[in-house]
Amino acid sequence: MDEYWICRRDNPHFRLTEDGRDFSTTAAPMAFPSHDAAFDYMTRENTQPPLEGVSLEIVKADA
């Protein structure tokens, strides 16, 4: 099954962490079952830290 992550556009190695509190290259990322689910979360939370004011992109996890 595919997974999608929310990443910083300026450095996609920084993924939103599983707890949704920060971006990290080493912590487990918050995984979404679809691009739409990631987009919905990103749209809903984009006025709150850590998403606020950050350029983001959704990437498909490498299998």
Backbone bond lengths (Angstrom), bond angles and torsions (degrees), N, CA, C in turn:
res aa  C-N    CA-C-N  psi(-1)  N-CA   C-N-CA  omega(-1)  CA-C   N-CA-C  phi
1 M - - - 1.452 - - 1.531 109.04 -
2 D 1.299 115.94 139.85 1.465 121.13 -179.04 1.524 111.10 -74.22
3 E 1.332 114.91 151.46 1.460 122.45 172.98 1.515 108.10 -128.43
4 Y 1.318 115.43 148.92 1.455 121.82 178.24 1.517 108.70 -126.40
5 W 1.316 115.34 144.75 1.458 122.35 -178.81 1.522 109.71 -123.28
6 I 1.321 116.63 152.18 1.460 122.54 171.38 1.523 106.71 -97.50
7 C 1.323 115.61 124.69 1.463 121.57 -176.21 1.523 110.38 -127.19
8 R 1.320 114.32 160.38 1.468 119.62 172.97 1.523 107.99 -72.30
9 R 1.306 117.06 132.57 1.462 120.67 -179.44 1.529 111.32 -65.85
10 D 1.333 117.61 -35.94 1.465 120.64 -177.95 1.527 112.44 -74.66
11 N 1.333 117.34 -16.67 1.461 121.36 177.47 1.527 108.21 -158.13
12 P 1.335 117.63 87.63 1.463 120.66 -173.63 1.528 115.26 -65.51
13 H 1.323 117.37 -6.22 1.466 119.43 174.62 1.528 110.67 -73.25
14 F 1.328 116.99 -17.27 1.464 121.63 176.92 1.526 108.08 -90.60
15 R 1.329 114.98 106.54 1.461 121.75 -177.58 1.526 109.94 -105.14
16 L 1.331 115.45 148.62 1.462 120.65 175.61 1.524 108.06 -61.58
17 T 1.324 116.25 128.84 1.463 120.28 -176.56 1.528 111.57 -72.22
18 E 1.314 114.48 161.03 1.458 122.27 -177.11 1.526 112.76 -55.04
19 D 1.331 117.05 -34.00 1.469 120.02 179.33 1.528 112.91 -85.21
20 G 1.337 117.55 -5.05 1.456 121.73 176.66 1.512 115.47 74.07
21 R 1.334 117.54 15.81 1.468 120.55 -175.13 1.520 114.95 -100.15
22 D 1.329 117.71 -12.83 1.466 119.72 -174.16 1.522 109.31 -163.44
23 F 1.319 115.39 177.98 1.458 122.53 172.26 1.517 107.65 -113.00
24 S 1.321 116.96 142.77 1.458 120.74 -176.81 1.523 110.18 -151.79
25 T 1.323 114.91 153.84 1.466 120.53 173.40 1.520 110.98 -94.90
26 T 1.330 117.65 -13.87 1.462 120.33 -174.16 1.524 114.58 -115.93
27 A 1.314 118.52 -29.61 1.470 121.30 -179.42 1.525 110.09 -73.89
28 A 1.321 115.42 155.65 1.466 120.34 178.29 1.531 109.60 -60.54
29 P 1.341 116.81 133.08 1.465 119.50 -179.40 1.527 112.23 -81.49
30 M 1.329 115.33 155.64 1.452 120.80 171.64 1.528 106.03 -72.82
31 A 1.315 116.67 120.89 1.463 120.96 -176.43 1.526 110.13 -106.06
32 F 1.314 115.38 139.98 1.458 122.30 179.42 1.524 108.67 -118.69
33 P 1.329 118.06 145.66 1.459 120.85 -177.25 1.526 114.18 -75.26
34 S 1.334 116.37 -15.69 1.465 119.48 -179.27 1.528 109.81 -151.53
35 H 1.322 114.56 162.28 1.461 120.43 175.87 1.530 109.24 -61.68
36 D 1.324 116.43 -40.94 1.470 120.68 -179.69 1.526 112.08 -61.56
37 A 1.327 117.13 -40.56 1.469 120.48 179.22 1.527 110.54 -64.77
38 A 1.325 116.98 -41.72 1.468 120.73 177.56 1.527 110.20 -64.70
39 F 1.324 116.65 -41.84 1.464 120.74 179.63 1.530 110.73 -63.62
40 D 1.326 116.86 -42.86 1.469 120.52 178.62 1.526 110.96 -60.28
41 Y 1.330 117.35 -44.62 1.467 121.28 178.66 1.527 110.06 -63.00
42 M 1.319 115.96 -46.84 1.465 121.15 -178.13 1.533 110.41 -60.98
43 T 1.313 117.23 -42.20 1.463 121.68 179.76 1.528 111.30 -67.40
44 R 1.310 116.78 -40.86 1.469 121.86 -178.34 1.529 112.28 -69.86
45 E 1.328 117.38 -35.09 1.467 121.82 -172.47 1.530 114.41 -103.84
46 N 1.325 118.79 4.53 1.474 120.22 -171.67 1.529 114.94 -71.58
47 T 1.315 118.25 -3.70 1.469 119.94 175.70 1.525 111.66 -103.91
48 Q 1.326 117.04 7.80 1.463 122.89 -179.73 1.531 109.58 -121.56
49 P 1.338 116.60 147.39 1.467 118.89 174.27 1.535 109.56 -61.49
50 P 1.279 120.51 146.97 1.455 128.55 2.93 1.528 113.71 -90.50
51 L 1.343 118.42 2.37 1.468 120.46 -177.00 1.525 113.30 -80.64
52 E 1.314 117.34 -22.50 1.462 121.95 -175.60 1.529 111.27 -60.15
53 G 1.331 115.95 125.93 1.458 121.73 174.85 1.515 115.59 74.72
54 V 1.325 117.41 9.72 1.461 121.34 -178.07 1.523 108.91 -110.31
55 S 1.324 116.69 136.14 1.455 121.28 174.84 1.528 108.06 -78.09
56 L 1.321 115.87 124.91 1.461 121.31 -172.05 1.516 111.74 -121.73
57 E 1.332 114.66 160.37 1.453 120.82 170.75 1.518 108.59 -144.33
58 I 1.310 115.33 157.74 1.457 121.63 177.50 1.521 107.02 -106.17
59 V 1.323 115.78 128.55 1.465 120.05 -179.81 1.523 109.61 -123.04
60 K 1.319 114.66 147.91 1.458 120.83 175.08 1.521 107.83 -81.59
61 A 1.330 116.55 131.06 1.462 121.19 -179.53 1.523 109.95 -65.45
62 D 1.317 115.77 144.33 1.459 120.66 175.54 1.518 109.11 -70.86
63 A 1.304 115.32 136.64 1.475 119.58 179.92 1.507 111.01 -84.41
